[in-house]
Amino acid sequence: MNIENRNAFVTGGSGGLGSAVARALAKHGADVAVGFHSNRDAAIETCAGIVAQGRRSAAIELDQSNPQSIESSIEKTIGELGGLDILINNAAWSVAIPFQDLDALTADVWDRLLATNLRGPYLLSRAAAPYLRKSGQGRIVNVSAFIGFAPMGSSIAHAVSKAGLIHLTRCLAVALAPEVTVNCVAPGIMERTGMSSRLPPEIIEAMRERAALKRTTEIQDVAEQIIQFCRGESATGQTVVVDAGIYFH
């Protein structure tokens, strides 16, 4: 698909990866709505970078643990851009709870994390589906993580939510075919993101040493894989791991 003059919505667009994806879509000629939860200033900065590339943009407030906010964000995106061709489900939430501390992983924490990281992308995809189908070449790209394949991550619930997102990708690919492709990227540890900033330096160093390439994941590499899924015509239901070789090493 030619991305030029397409309309995209990137959730979590105020963060490191989301901003990179939004700017990359604009570089390829798309108009981009930038979703944010609390960091409006960062979202507006991302929008300014998109406008500087000659494309339209808008900051869209979104609490994706809230179904009403999800519906509203899609309506506002359509109102700002006039349509929707691409949905990037990037926004997520996490909290650090050691796997062994089962008591600390309460029902409330579990429910909030799964509501944000798994139910949220489903409801966003459902709300966007009529517009993506109308496009005739709709694209959804979900952002999971390498912990969706292994018992790792900031908590059991975090890992489970990312594993669920990988299978949701497969299921939505079946549900929305043939008008919409649905794919997924599973990044490793990306420095200069909100998620990595909450990790102790020794954890990041341990992941760097564990990786086959002895480095963390470049944000731009993940963004480019997302762009490739948006441009491609033949892949759907697929997950590509971009983690410098942590998962298989």
C-alpha positions as CSV (number, residue, x, y, z in Angstrom):
1,M,0.0,0.0,0.0
2,N,1.2,3.5,-0.8
3,I,1.1,5.3,2.6
4,E,1.0,8.8,0.9
5,N,-2.2,10.7,1.8
6,R,-3.4,7.9,4.1
7,N,-4.8,8.7,7.6
8,A,-3.2,7.1,10.6
9,F,-3.8,7.0,14.4
10,V,-0.9,6.1,16.6
11,T,-1.8,5.4,20.2
12,G,0.9,6.2,22.8
13,G,2.2,8.7,20.3
14,S,3.7,10.9,23.0
15,G,6.3,8.2,24.0
16,G,9.6,7.3,22.4
17,L,8.4,4.6,20.0
18,G,5.0,6.1,19.3
19,S,6.6,9.4,18.4
20,A,9.1,7.7,16.1
21,V,6.3,5.8,14.3
22,A,4.2,8.8,13.9
23,R,7.0,10.8,12.4
24,A,8.0,7.9,10.1
25,L,4.4,7.7,8.8
26,A,4.5,11.4,8.1
27,K,7.8,11.0,6.3
28,H,6.1,8.5,4.0
29,G,3.3,11.0,3.4
30,A,0.6,10.1,5.9
31,D,-1.5,12.4,8.0
32,V,-1.2,11.3,11.7
33,A,-3.4,11.6,14.8
34,V,-1.2,11.3,17.9
35,G,-2.8,9.6,20.9
36,F,-1.7,10.5,24.4
37,H,-2.9,9.7,27.9
38,S,-1.3,12.3,30.3
39,N,1.7,13.8,28.4
40,R,-0.1,16.3,26.2
41,D,3.0,18.5,25.8
42,A,5.0,15.6,24.3
43,A,2.1,14.7,22.0
44,I,1.9,18.3,20.8
45,E,5.6,18.3,20.1
46,T,5.2,15.1,18.0
47,C,2.4,16.8,16.1
48,A,4.6,19.8,15.4
49,G,7.2,17.5,13.9
50,I,4.6,16.0,11.7
51,V,3.3,19.4,10.5
52,A,6.9,20.4,9.8
53,Q,7.0,17.6,7.3
54,G,4.0,19.1,5.5
55,R,1.4,16.7,6.9
56,R,-1.7,17.2,9.0
57,S,-1.8,16.1,12.6
58,A,-3.8,16.3,15.8
59,A,-3.3,15.3,19.4
60,I,-6.0,12.9,20.6
61,E,-6.5,12.2,24.3
62,L,-7.0,8.5,25.0
63,D,-7.4,6.4,28.1
64,Q,-7.5,3.0,26.6
65,S,-8.6,1.3,29.8
66,N,-11.8,3.3,29.3
67,P,-14.2,2.0,26.5
68,Q,-15.9,5.5,26.3
69,S,-12.5,7.2,25.8
70,I,-11.7,4.6,23.1
71,E,-14.9,5.4,21.1
72,S,-14.3,9.1,21.5
73,S,-10.7,8.9,20.3
74,I,-11.7,7.2,17.1
75,E,-14.5,9.7,16.5
76,K,-12.1,12.6,17.1
77,T,-9.6,11.1,14.8
78,I,-12.2,10.8,12.0
79,G,-13.3,14.3,12.7
80,E,-9.7,15.7,12.4
81,L,-8.5,13.6,9.5
82,G,-11.6,12.7,7.6
83,G,-11.0,9.0,7.6
84,L,-8.8,6.2,8.9
85,D,-6.6,3.8,7.0
86,I,-3.9,2.8,9.6
87,L,-4.2,2.0,13.3
88,I,-1.0,1.5,15.4
89,N,-1.9,0.0,18.8
90,N,1.2,1.1,20.6
91,A,0.0,2.4,24.0
92,A,0.5,0.2,27.1
93,W,0.9,0.4,30.8
94,S,3.1,-1.6,33.2
95,V,4.2,-1.8,36.8
96,A,7.2,-3.7,38.2
97,I,6.2,-6.7,40.4
98,P,8.6,-9.6,40.7
99,F,7.2,-12.9,39.4
100,Q,7.7,-14.6,42.7
101,D,5.6,-12.0,44.6
102,L,2.1,-13.3,43.7
103,D,0.5,-11.4,46.6
104,A,1.6,-8.1,45.1
105,L,0.0,-8.9,41.8
106,T,-3.5,-8.1,43.0
107,A,-6.7,-8.5,41.0
108,D,-6.9,-4.7,40.6
109,V,-3.4,-4.5,39.1
110,W,-4.1,-7.5,36.9
111,D,-7.4,-6.0,35.6
112,R,-5.9,-2.6,34.9
113,L,-3.0,-4.0,33.1
114,L,-5.0,-6.4,30.9
115,A,-7.7,-3.8,30.3
116,T,-5.1,-1.4,29.0
117,N,-2.7,-3.7,27.2
118,L,-5.1,-6.3,25.7
119,R,-8.7,-5.2,25.9
120,G,-7.8,-1.7,24.9
121,P,-6.2,-2.7,21.5
122,Y,-9.2,-5.0,20.8
123,L,-11.7,-2.2,21.5
124,L,-9.7,0.3,19.4
125,S,-9.6,-2.2,16.6
126,R,-13.3,-2.9,16.8
127,A,-14.1,0.8,16.9
128,A,-11.8,1.5,13.9
129,A,-12.9,-1.5,11.9
130,P,-15.7,0.1,9.9
131,Y,-13.4,2.9,8.7
132,L,-10.5,0.6,8.0
133,R,-12.8,-1.7,6.0
134,K,-14.2,1.3,4.1
135,S,-10.6,2.2,3.2
136,G,-10.3,-1.1,1.4
137,Q,-6.6,-1.3,2.4
138,G,-6.8,-0.9,6.1
139,R,-3.8,-1.7,8.3
140,I,-3.5,-2.5,12.0
141,V,-0.2,-3.0,13.6
142,N,0.0,-4.1,17.3
143,V,3.0,-3.5,19.4
144,S,3.7,-6.5,21.7
145,A,7.1,-7.3,23.1
146,F,9.7,-10.1,23.3
147,I,8.3,-11.0,26.7
148,G,5.2,-12.3,24.9
149,F,7.2,-15.4,24.0
150,A,9.0,-15.9,27.3
151,P,8.4,-15.7,31.1
152,M,10.1,-12.4,31.4
153,G,9.1,-8.7,31.9
154,S,8.1,-6.4,34.7
155,S,5.3,-8.7,35.9
156,I,3.5,-11.8,35.1
157,A,0.5,-9.7,34.0
158,H,2.7,-7.7,31.7
159,A,4.1,-10.8,30.0
160,V,0.6,-12.4,29.7
161,S,-0.9,-9.2,28.2
162,K,1.8,-9.1,25.5
163,A,1.4,-12.8,24.7
164,G,-2.3,-12.2,24.4
165,L,-1.8,-9.3,22.0
166,I,0.2,-11.7,19.7
167,H,-2.7,-14.1,19.5
168,L,-5.3,-11.2,19.2
169,T,-3.3,-10.2,16.1
170,R,-3.9,-13.6,14.6
171,C,-7.6,-13.6,15.5
172,L,-8.2,-10.1,14.2
173,A,-6.4,-11.0,11.0
174,V,-9.0,-13.6,10.3
175,A,-11.9,-11.4,11.5
176,L,-11.0,-8.4,9.3
177,A,-9.7,-10.1,6.1
178,P,-9.6,-9.4,3.3
179,E,-10.0,-5.6,3.6
180,V,-7.7,-5.1,6.5
181,T,-4.3,-6.7,7.4
182,V,-3.4,-7.1,11.0
183,N,0.2,-7.7,12.1
184,C,2.4,-7.2,15.2
185,V,5.9,-6.2,16.2
186,A,7.6,-7.6,19.4
187,P,10.4,-5.2,20.4
188,G,13.1,-5.9,22.9
189,I,14.4,-3.4,25.4
190,M,14.4,0.0,23.8
191,E,16.4,2.7,25.6
192,R,15.0,6.3,25.7
193,T,11.5,5.1,26.3
194,G,9.2,5.5,29.3
195,M,9.2,1.7,29.9
196,S,13.0,1.4,29.9
197,S,13.4,4.5,32.1
198,R,11.7,2.6,34.9
199,L,14.2,-0.3,34.7
200,P,17.4,-0.4,36.8
201,P,20.5,0.1,34.7
202,E,21.8,-3.4,35.7
203,I,18.7,-4.9,34.1
204,I,19.3,-3.1,30.8
205,E,22.9,-4.1,30.9
206,A,21.9,-7.8,31.6
207,M,19.6,-7.7,28.5
208,R,22.3,-6.2,26.4
209,E,24.7,-9.0,27.4
210,R,22.0,-11.6,26.8
211,A,21.3,-10.4,23.3
212,A,23.1,-12.1,20.4
213,L,24.0,-8.7,19.0
214,K,25.2,-7.4,22.4
215,R,23.0,-4.3,22.2
216,T,19.5,-3.1,23.0
217,T,16.9,-2.5,20.3
218,E,17.0,0.6,18.2
219,I,13.6,2.4,18.2
220,Q,14.0,3.3,14.6
221,D,14.4,-0.3,13.6
222,V,11.0,-1.1,15.2
223,A,9.4,1.9,13.6
224,E,10.6,0.8,10.2
225,Q,9.2,-2.7,10.6
226,I,5.9,-1.1,11.5
227,I,6.1,1.0,8.3
228,Q,6.9,-2.2,6.3
229,F,3.7,-3.9,7.6
230,C,1.7,-0.8,6.6
231,R,3.2,-0.8,3.1
232,G,3.0,-4.6,2.6
233,E,0.2,-6.4,0.7
234,S,0.7,-10.1,1.6
235,A,1.5,-10.4,5.3
236,T,-1.3,-10.7,7.9
237,G,-1.5,-12.4,11.3
238,Q,2.3,-12.2,11.6
239,T,4.5,-11.1,14.5
240,V,8.1,-10.0,13.9
241,V,10.5,-10.0,16.9
242,V,12.9,-7.0,16.8
243,D,15.0,-7.5,19.9
244,A,18.7,-7.8,18.9
245,G,18.5,-11.6,19.5
246,I,17.3,-11.8,23.2
247,Y,14.4,-14.2,22.5
248,F,16.2,-17.0,20.8
249,H,19.6,-16.6,22.4
